[in-house]
């Protein structure tokens, strides 16, 4: 999805052909994410990374014993990619939960597509718990990624009574922390236009990531 700006006042949603069978749900989901983020069209939040802070974190992780095993020329881009991915997960997973929850409750005709797509997402996310990934990823990053994935799985487990979704996170010890993040994400939308930022901030506080970013607000027309 490419969201509108003053210069290009239109939202554009593109669907990967590989997910064509869930296309209707994905369009509804992306539209719901816009509604969550732009609940107050006069004050639109942008999640902006604190580049200096991120760079400091990258330098710290480059000294991690797990990263020291990686070839030096590859270590820095690897850690930068992990940090950027973790920051993206922090801003995207809460809005994904809020939007997907709205879709489940308001678009019952899309339930079959949603089940198919969400279960695929959860399977893909749980694959990041492998021993190989854990051995080459700093614990700080690994744990926070797993905790946010557990929160997404907790949302689906509660909503769809899918008892399998949380099992991998329970085994690796991330279930309880995931449930805590999930509880912070629920409620408030669409009545509270600040809900998206509030949830991201509450997750960031719980994950010790509050210094990673700041909010900048666009003034709507």
MIDOSE-1310 file (N, C-alpha, C; in nm, 2 decimals, decimal comma, always signed):
residues 221
xxxx	+0,08/-0,12/+0,00/+0,00/+0,00/+0,00/+0,09/+0,12/+0,00; +0,05/+0,22/-0,09/+0,11/+0,35/-0,09/+0,01/+0,45/-0,05; +0,03/+0,52/+0,07/-0,07/+0,61/+0,12/-0,06/+0,75/+0,05; -0,17/+0,82/+0,05/-0,17/+0,95/-0,02/-0,09/+1,05/+0,05
xxxx	-0,05/+1,15/-0,02/+0,01/+1,27/+0,03/-0,06/+1,39/-0,04; -0,02/+1,51/+0,01/-0,08/+1,63/-0,06/-0,05/+1,63/-0,21; +0,07/+1,59/-0,24/+0,11/+1,59/-0,38/+0,05/+1,48/-0,46; +0,02/+1,36/-0,40/-0,04/+1,25/-0,47/-0,16/+1,21/-0,39
xxxx	-0,28/+1,28/-0,40/-0,39/+1,26/-0,31/-0,47/+1,13/-0,34; -0,41/+1,02/-0,34/-0,48/+0,89/-0,37/-0,41/+0,78/-0,30; -0,48/+0,69/-0,24/-0,42/+0,56/-0,19/-0,41/+0,46/-0,30; -0,30/+0,39/-0,30/-0,28/+0,28/-0,40/-0,25/+0,15/-0,33
xxxx	-0,33/+0,05/-0,36/-0,31/-0,09/-0,30/-0,27/-0,19/-0,41; -0,16/-0,25/-0,39/-0,11/-0,35/-0,49/-0,12/-0,49/-0,42; -0,16/-0,59/-0,49/-0,17/-0,73/-0,44/-0,07/-0,82/-0,52; +0,01/-0,88/-0,44/+0,10/-0,98/-0,50/+0,02/-1,10/-0,55
xxxx	+0,04/-1,14/-0,68/-0,04/-1,25/-0,74/-0,04/-1,37/-0,66; +0,07/-1,39/-0,58/+0,08/-1,51/-0,49/-0,03/-1,52/-0,39; -0,09/-1,40/-0,36/-0,20/-1,39/-0,25/-0,33/-1,36/-0,31; -0,35/-1,39/-0,44/-0,47/-1,35/-0,51/-0,60/-1,41/-0,45
xxxx	-0,59/-1,53/-0,40/-0,71/-1,59/-0,34/-0,76/-1,52/-0,22; -0,67/-1,43/-0,16/-0,71/-1,36/-0,04/-0,72/-1,21/-0,07; -0,73/-1,17/-0,20/-0,72/-1,03/-0,24/-0,83/-0,95/-0,18; -0,95/-0,99/-0,17/-1,06/-0,91/-0,12/-1,03/-0,87/+0,03
xxxx	-0,99/-0,97/+0,10/-0,95/-0,94/+0,24/-0,84/-0,85/+0,25; -0,73/-0,87/+0,17/-0,61/-0,78/+0,18/-0,65/-0,64/+0,15; -0,73/-0,62/+0,05/-0,77/-0,48/+0,02/-0,85/-0,42/+0,13; -0,94/-0,49/+0,19/-1,02/-0,44/+0,31/-0,92/-0,42/+0,43
xxxx	-0,83/-0,51/+0,44/-0,73/-0,49/+0,55/-0,65/-0,36/+0,54; -0,60/-0,34/+0,42/-0,51/-0,22/+0,39/-0,60/-0,10/+0,41; -0,72/-0,10/+0,36/-0,81/+0,02/+0,38/-0,84/+0,04/+0,53; -0,85/-0,07/+0,61/-0,88/-0,05/+0,75/-0,75/+0,00/+0,82
xxxx	-0,63/-0,03/+0,77/-0,51/+0,02/+0,83/-0,50/+0,17/+0,81; -0,55/+0,22/+0,69/-0,55/+0,36/+0,67/-0,65/+0,43/+0,77; -0,76/+0,37/+0,79/-0,86/+0,42/+0,88/-0,80/+0,43/+1,02; -0,73/+0,33/+1,06/-0,67/+0,33/+1,20/-0,56/+0,44/+1,21
xxxx	-0,47/+0,45/+1,11/-0,37/+0,55/+1,12/-0,42/+0,69/+1,10; -0,52/+0,71/+1,01/-0,57/+0,84/+0,97/-0,70/+0,87/+1,04; -0,72/+0,81/+1,16/-0,85/+0,83/+1,23/-0,88/+0,98/+1,25; -0,78/+1,06/+1,27/-0,79/+1,21/+1,27/-0,73/+1,26/+1,14
xxxx	-0,80/+1,29/+1,03/-0,74/+1,33/+0,91/-0,68/+1,46/+0,91; -0,70/+1,54/+1,02/-0,64/+1,67/+1,03/-0,50/+1,66/+1,10; -0,47/+1,54/+1,16/-0,34/+1,53/+1,23/-0,29/+1,39/+1,21; -0,22/+1,37/+1,10/-0,18/+1,23/+1,05/-0,04/+1,20/+1,10
xxxx	-0,03/+1,09/+1,18/+0,11/+1,06/+1,24/+0,20/+0,99/+1,14; +0,32/+1,03/+1,14/+0,43/+0,95/+1,07/+0,53/+0,90/+1,18; +0,56/+0,78/+1,17/+0,66/+0,71/+1,25/+0,80/+0,74/+1,19; +0,88/+0,81/+1,26/+1,01/+0,85/+1,21/+1,12/+0,80/+1,30
xxxx	+1,22/+0,73/+1,24/+1,32/+0,67/+1,32/+1,42/+0,78/+1,37; +1,47/+0,76/+1,49/+1,58/+0,84/+1,54/+1,71/+0,78/+1,49; +1,76/+0,84/+1,38/+1,87/+0,77/+1,31/+2,00/+0,76/+1,40; +2,02/+0,87/+1,47/+2,14/+0,86/+1,56/+2,13/+0,75/+1,66
xxxx	+2,01/+0,74/+1,72/+1,99/+0,63/+1,82/+2,01/+0,50/+1,76; +1,95/+0,48/+1,64/+1,96/+0,35/+1,57/+2,10/+0,32/+1,54; +2,18/+0,42/+1,50/+2,32/+0,39/+1,47/+2,40/+0,35/+1,59; +2,37/+0,41/+1,70/+2,43/+0,37/+1,83/+2,39/+0,23/+1,87
xxxx	+2,27/+0,19/+1,84/+2,23/+0,05/+1,87/+2,30/-0,05/+1,78; +2,31/-0,01/+1,65/+2,38/-0,09/+1,56/+2,53/-0,12/+1,60; +2,59/-0,01/+1,65/+2,73/-0,03/+1,69/+2,74/-0,12/+1,81; +2,64/-0,11/+1,90/+2,64/-0,20/+2,02/+2,62/-0,34/+1,98
xxxx	+2,53/-0,37/+1,88/+2,50/-0,51/+1,84/+2,62/-0,57/+1,77; +2,70/-0,48/+1,70/+2,82/-0,53/+1,63/+2,92/-0,60/+1,72; +2,91/-0,57/+1,85/+3,00/-0,63/+1,95/+2,94/-0,75/+2,01; +2,82/-0,79/+1,97/+2,75/-0,91/+2,03/+2,83/-1,03/+1,98
xxxx	+2,84/-1,13/+2,07/+2,92/-1,25/+2,04/+2,86/-1,33/+1,92; +2,73/-1,32/+1,91/+2,66/-1,39/+1,80/+2,69/-1,33/+1,66; +2,71/-1,19/+1,66/+2,73/-1,12/+1,54/+2,88/-1,13/+1,50; +2,97/-1,14/+1,60/+3,11/-1,16/+1,58/+3,15/-1,28/+1,50
xxxx	+3,05/-1,38/+1,49/+3,08/-1,50/+1,41/+3,05/-1,47/+1,27; +2,99/-1,36/+1,23/+2,96/-1,33/+1,09/+3,07/-1,26/+1,03; +3,09/-1,28/+0,90/+3,20/-1,21/+0,83/+3,18/-1,06/+0,84; +3,29/-0,99/+0,87/+3,29/-0,85/+0,90/+3,22/-0,77/+0,80
xxxx	+3,24/-0,79/+0,67/+3,18/-0,71/+0,57/+3,03/-0,73/+0,56; +2,98/-0,84/+0,62/+2,84/-0,87/+0,62/+2,77/-0,83/+0,75; +2,84/-0,81/+0,85/+2,78/-0,79/+0,98/+2,71/-0,66/+0,99; +2,76/-0,55/+0,95/+2,70/-0,42/+0,96/+2,56/-0,42/+0,88
xxxx	+2,56/-0,45/+0,75/+2,43/-0,45/+0,68/+2,33/-0,55/+0,74; +2,38/-0,66/+0,80/+2,29/-0,76/+0,86/+2,22/-0,69/+0,98; +2,30/-0,63/+1,07/+2,24/-0,57/+1,19/+2,16/-0,45/+1,15; +2,20/-0,37/+1,06/+2,11/-0,26/+1,02/+1,98/-0,31/+0,96
xxxx	+1,98/-0,41/+0,89/+1,86/-0,47/+0,84/+1,77/-0,52/+0,95; +1,83/-0,59/+1,05/+1,75/-0,64/+1,16/+1,69/-0,52/+1,24; +1,76/-0,42/+1,26/+1,71/-0,30/+1,34/+1,60/-0,24/+1,27; +1,61/-0,22/+1,14/+1,51/-0,15/+1,06/+1,39/-0,24/+1,05
xxxx	+1,41/-0,37/+1,04/+1,29/-0,46/+1,04/+1,22/-0,46/+1,18; +1,29/-0,46/+1,29/+1,23/-0,45/+1,42/+1,15/-0,33/+1,44; +1,21/-0,21/+1,39/+1,13/-0,09/+1,40/+1,01/-0,09/+1,32; +1,02/-0,15/+1,20/+0,90/-0,16/+1,11/+0,79/-0,25/+1,18
xxxx	+0,84/-0,35/+1,24/+0,75/-0,44/+1,31/+0,68/-0,37/+1,43; +0,75/-0,28/+1,50/+0,69/-0,21/+1,61/+0,57/-0,12/+1,56; +0,59/-0,06/+1,44/+0,48/+0,03/+1,40/+0,38/-0,04/+1,32; +0,41/-0,16/+1,26/+0,31/-0,23/+1,17/+0,23/-0,33/+1,24
xxxx	+0,28/-0,40/+1,34/+0,20/-0,51/+1,40/+0,08/-0,46/+1,48; +0,10/-0,35/+1,56/-0,02/-0,30/+1,64/-0,13/-0,25/+1,54; -0,10/-0,18/+1,43/-0,20/-0,14/+1,34/-0,26/-0,25/+1,27; -0,18/-0,36/+1,24/-0,23/-0,48/+1,18/-0,33/-0,55/+1,27
xxxx	-0,30/-0,55/+1,40/-0,40/-0,61/+1,49/-0,53/-0,53/+1,49; -0,52/-0,40/+1,51/-0,64/-0,32/+1,52/-0,72/-0,33/+1,39; -0,65/-0,32/+1,27/-0,73/-0,33/+1,15/-0,79/-0,47/+1,12; -0,71/-0,57/+1,15/-0,76/-0,71/+1,12/-0,88/-0,74/+1,22
xxxx	-0,87/-0,69/+1,34/-0,98/-0,71/+1,43/-1,10/-0,64/+1,38; -1,09/-0,52/+1,33/-1,20/-0,44/+1,27/-1,26/-0,52/+1,16; -1,18/-0,57/+1,07/-1,22/-0,65/+0,95/-1,30/-0,77/+1,00; -1,25/-0,84/+1,10/-1,32/-0,96/+1,14/-1,46/-0,94/+1,19
xxxx	-1,47/-0,82/+1,26/-1,60/-0,79/+1,32/-1,70/-0,72/+1,22; -1,64/-0,66/+1,12/-1,73/-0,58/+1,03/-1,74/-0,64/+0,89; -1,66/-0,74/+0,85/-1,66/-0,79/+0,72/-1,68/-0,95/+0,73; -1,79/-1,00/+0,78/-1,80/-1,14/+0,80/-1,79/-1,22/+0,67
xxxx	-1,82/-1,16/+0,56/-1,82/-1,23/+0,43/-1,67/-1,26/+0,39; -1,58/-1,19/+0,46/-1,43/-1,21/+0,42/-1,36/-1,31/+0,52; -1,44/-1,37/+0,61/-1,38/-1,45/+0,72/-1,30/-1,56/+0,67; -1,34/-1,63/+0,56/-1,27/-1,75/+0,51/-1,13/-1,70/+0,46
xxxx	-1,13/-1,59/+0,38/-1,01/-1,54/+0,33/-0,92/-1,49/+0,44; -0,97/-1,43/+0,54/-0,89/-1,38/+0,65/-0,83/-1,50/+0,73; -0,90/-1,60/+0,75/-0,85/-1,72/+0,82/-0,73/-1,78/+0,74; -0,75/-1,79/+0,61/-0,64/-1,84/+0,53/-0,52/-1,76/+0,54
xxxx	-0,53/-1,63/+0,53/-0,42/-1,54/+0,52/-0,35/-1,53/+0,66; -0,43/-1,51/+0,76/-0,37/-1,49/+0,90/-0,30/-1,62/+0,94; -0,35/-1,73/+0,91/-0,28/-1,86/+0,95/-0,15/-1,87/+0,88; -0,15/-1,83/+0,75/-0,02/-1,83/+0,68/+0,08/-1,73/+0,74
xxxx	+0,03/-1,61/+0,78/+0,12/-1,52/+0,84/+0,18/-1,58/+0,97; +0,09/-1,64/+1,05/+0,14/-1,69/+1,18/+0,24/-1,81/+1,16; +0,22/-1,89/+1,06/+0,32/-2,00/+1,03/+0,45/-1,94/+0,98; +0,45/-1,84/+0,90/+0,57/-1,77/+0,86/+0,64/-1,71/+0,97
xxxx	+0,57/-1,64/+1,06/+0,63/-1,57/+1,18/+0,70/-1,67/+1,27; +0,63/-1,79/+1,29/+0,69/-1,88/+1,39/+0,81/-1,95/+1,33; +0,83/-1,94/+1,20/+0,96/-1,99/+1,14/+1,08/-1,92/+1,19; +1,06/-1,79/+1,24/+1,17/-1,71/+1,29/+1,23/-1,76/+1,42
xxxx	+1,16/-1,86/+1,48/+1,21/-1,91/+1,61/+1,31/-2,02/+1,60; +1,36/-2,05/+1,47/+1,45/-2,16/+1,45/+1,58/-2,14/+1,53; +1,65/-2,25/+1,56/+1,78/-2,25/+1,63/+1,88/-2,17/+1,54; +1,88/-2,19/+1,41/+1,97/-2,12/+1,33/+1,96/-1,97/+1,34
xxxx	+1,84/-1,92/+1,33/+1,81/-1,77/+1,34/+1,85/-1,72/+1,48; +1,82/-1,80/+1,58/+1,85/-1,75/+1,72/+2,00/-1,74/+1,74; +2,08/-1,84/+1,68/+2,22/-1,84/+1,71/+2,29/-1,72/+1,64; +2,23/-1,66/+1,54/+2,30/-1,55/+1,48/+2,23/-1,41/+1,50
xxxx	+2,14/-1,41/+1,58/+2,06/-1,28/+1,61/+2,08/-1,24/+1,75; +2,12/-1,12/+1,78/+2,13/-1,07/+1,92/+2,00/-1,09/+1,99; +2,02/-1,14/+2,12/+1,90/-1,17/+2,20/+1,80/-1,06/+2,21; +1,85/-0,94/+2,22/+1,76/-0,82/+2,23/+1,66/-0,82/+2,11
xxxx	+1,72/-0,84/+1,99/+1,64/-0,83/+1,87/+1,55/-0,95/+1,86; +1,61/-1,07/+1,88/+1,53/-1,20/+1,87/+1,41/-1,20/+1,96; +1,43/-1,16/+2,09/+1,33/-1,16/+2,19/+1,21/-1,06/+2,16; +1,24/-0,95/+2,11/+1,14/-0,85/+2,08/+1,06/-0,88/+1,95
xxxx	+1,13/-0,94/+1,85/+1,06/-0,99/+1,74/+0,97/-1,10/+1,77; +1,01/-1,20/+1,85/+0,93/-1,31/+1,90/+0,81/-1,26/+1,98; +0,83/-1,16/+2,07/+0,73/-1,11/+2,15/+0,62/-1,05/+2,07; +0,65/-0,97/+1,97/+0,55/-0,90/+1,89/+0,48/-1,00/+1,80
xxxx	+0,55/-1,11/+1,75/+0,48/-1,21/+1,68/+0,39/-1,29/+1,77; +0,43/-1,31/+1,90/+0,34/-1,38/+1,99/+0,21/-1,29/+2,02; +0,23/-1,16/+2,02/+0,11/-1,08/+2,04/+0,01/-1,09/+1,93; +0,06/-1,10/+1,81/-0,03/-1,12/+1,69/-0,09/-1,25/+1,70
xxxx	-0,02/-1,36/+1,73/-0,07/-1,49/+1,75/-0,18/-1,49/+1,86; -0,15/-1,42/+1,97/-0,25/-1,41/+2,08/-0,38/-1,35/+2,04; -0,37/-1,25/+1,96/-0,49/-1,18/+1,91/-0,57/-1,29/+1,83; -0,51/-1,36/+1,74/-0,58/-1,45/+1,65/-0,63/-1,57/+1,74
xxxx	-0,55/-1,62/+1,83/-0,59/-1,73/+1,92/-0,72/-1,69/+1,99; -0,73/-1,57/+2,05/-0,85/-1,53/+2,12/-0,97/-1,51/+2,03; -0,94/-1,45/+1,91/-1,05/-1,41/+1,83/-1,11/-1,53/+1,76; -1,03/-1,62/+1,70/-1,07/-1,73/+1,62/-1,07/-1,86/+1,70
xxxx	-1,04/-1,86/+1,83/-1,02/-1,98/+1,91/-0,93/-2,08/+1,84; -0,82/-2,03/+1,79/-0,72/-2,11/+1,73/-0,61/-2,15/+1,83; -0,63/-2,26/+1,89/-0,54/-2,30/+2,00/-0,40/-2,33/+1,96; -0,37/-2,35/+1,83/-0,24/-2,39/+1,79/-0,15/-2,26/+1,77
xxxx	-0,21/-2,14/+1,76/-0,13/-2,03/+1,72/-0,02/-1,99/+1,82; -0,05/-2,01/+1,95/+0,04/-1,97/+2,05/+0,14/-2,08/+2,10; +0,12/-2,20/+2,05/+0,20/-2,31/+2,10/+0,35/-2,29/+2,08; +0,40/-2,24/+1,97/+0,55/-2,22/+1,95/+0,60/-2,12/+2,05
xxxx	+0,52/-2,01/+2,08/+0,57/-1,91/+2,17/+0,56/-1,95/+2,31; +0,47/-2,04/+2,34/+0,46/-2,09/+2,48/+0,59/-2,18/+2,50; +0,63/-2,26/+2,40/+0,74/-2,35/+2,41/+0,87/-2,27/+2,44; +0,89/-2,16/+2,37/+1,01/-2,08/+2,38/+1,00/-1,97/+2,48
xxxx	+0,89/-1,96/+2,56/+0,88/-1,87/+2,67/+0,84/-1,73/+2,64; +0,78/-1,71/+2,52/+0,73/-1,57/+2,48/+0,58/-1,55/+2,49; +0,51/-1,65/+2,53/+0,36/-1,64/+2,53/+0,31/-1,53/+2,63; +0,36/-1,53/+2,75/+0,31/-1,44/+2,85/+0,34/-1,29/+2,81
xxxx	+0,46/-1,26/+2,76/+0,49/-1,13/+2,72/+0,41/-1,09/+2,59; +0,39/-1,19/+2,51/+0,30/-1,16/+2,39/+0,16/-1,13/+2,43; +0,11/-1,20/+2,53/-0,03/-1,17/+2,58/-0,04/-1,03/+2,64; +0,07/-0,99/+2,71/+0,07/-0,85/+2,77/+0,06/-0,75/+2,66
xxxx	+0,14/-0,77/+2,55/+0,13/-0,67/+2,44/-0,01/-0,67/+2,37; -0,06/-0,79/+2,35/-0,19/-0,81/+2,29/-0,30/-0,73/+2,37; -0,29/-0,74/+2,51/-0,39/-0,67/+2,59/-0,38/-0,52/+2,58; -0,26/-0,47/+2,55/-0,24/-0,33/+2,53/-0,30/-0,28/+2,40
xxxx	-0,31/-0,37/+2,30/-0,36/-0,33/+2,17/-0,51/-0,33/+2,16; -0,58/-0,40/+2,25/-0,72/-0,41/+2,23/-0,80/-0,29/+2,28; -0,91/-0,27/+2,20/-1,01/-0,16/+2,24/-0,97/-0,02/+2,20; -1,06/+0,07/+2,19/-1,03/+0,21/+2,17/-1,05/+0,25/+2,02
xxxx	-1,04/+0,16/+1,93/-1,06/+0,20/+1,79/-1,20/+0,15/+1,75; -1,28/+0,24/+1,68/-1,25/+0,36/+1,61/-1,28/+0,49/+1,70; -1,32/+0,47/+1,82/-1,37/+0,59/+1,90/-1,25/+0,68/+1,93; -1,13/+0,63/+1,95/-1,02/+0,71/+1,99/-0,93/+0,73/+1,87
xxxx	-0,92/+0,85/+1,81/-0,84/+0,87/+1,70/-0,69/+0,86/+1,72; -0,65/+0,86/+1,85/-0,51/+0,85/+1,89/-0,47/+0,71/+1,92; -0,56/+0,62/+1,90/-0,53/+0,48/+1,95/-0,41/+0,42/+1,89; -0,39/+0,44/+1,76/-0,27/+0,38/+1,69/-0,14/+0,42/+1,76
xxxx	-0,12/+0,55/+1,78/+0,00/+0,60/+1,84/+0,01/+0,56/+1,98; -0,10/+0,55/+2,06/-0,10/+0,51/+2,19/-0,05/+0,36/+2,21; -0,10/+0,28/+2,12/-0,06/+0,14/+2,12/+0,09/+0,12/+2,09; +0,13/+0,19/+1,98/+0,27/+0,18/+1,95/+0,36/+0,22/+2,06
xxxx	+0,32/+0,33/+2,13/+0,40/+0,39/+2,24/+0,40/+0,29/+2,36; +0,29/+0,23/+2,38/+0,28/+0,13/+2,50/+0,36/+0,01/+2,47; +0,36/-0,04/+2,35/+0,45/-0,15/+2,31/+0,60/-0,11/+2,32; +0,63/+0,01/+2,27/+0,77/+0,05/+2,28/+0,82/+0,06/+2,42
xxxx	+0,73/+0,11/+2,51/+0,77/+0,12/+2,65/+0,80/-0,02/+2,71; +0,71/-0,11/+2,67/+0,72/-0,25/+2,73/+0,84/-0,32/+2,67; +0,89/-0,28/+2,55/+1,00/-0,35/+2,48/+1,13/-0,27/+2,49; +1,13/-0,16/+2,56/+1,25/-0,08/+2,58/+1,29/-0,03/+2,44
xxxx	+1,20/+0,02/+2,36/+1,23/+0,08/+2,23/+1,18/+0,22/+2,21; +1,15/+0,29/+2,32/+1,09/+0,42/+2,30/+1,18/+0,52/+2,24; +1,31/+0,50/+2,26/+1,41/+0,60/+2,20/+1,43/+0,58/+2,06; +1,38/+0,47/+2,00/+1,41/+0,44/+1,86/+1,34/+0,53/+1,76
xxxx	+1,24/+0,61/+1,80/+1,15/+0,68/+1,70/+1,09/+0,80/+1,76; +1,03/+0,88/+1,68/+0,95/+1,00/+1,73/+0,83/+1,01/+1,63; +0,73/+1,08/+1,67/+0,62/+1,11/+1,59/+0,63/+1,24/+1,52; +0,60/+1,25/+1,39/+0,58/+1,38/+1,32/+0,44/+1,37/+1,26
xxxx	+0,37/+1,49/+1,27/+0,23/+1,49/+1,23/+0,22/+1,58/+1,11; +0,15/+1,52/+1,01/+0,11/+1,60/+0,89/-0,02/+1,67/+0,91; -0,03/+1,79/+0,87/-0,16/+1,86/+0,88/-0,25/+1,83/+0,76; -0,36/+1,77/+0,78/-0,45/+1,74/+0,67/-0,52/+1,86/+0,62
x	-0,59/+1,84/+0,50/-0,66/+1,95/+0,44/-0,81/+1,95/+0,49
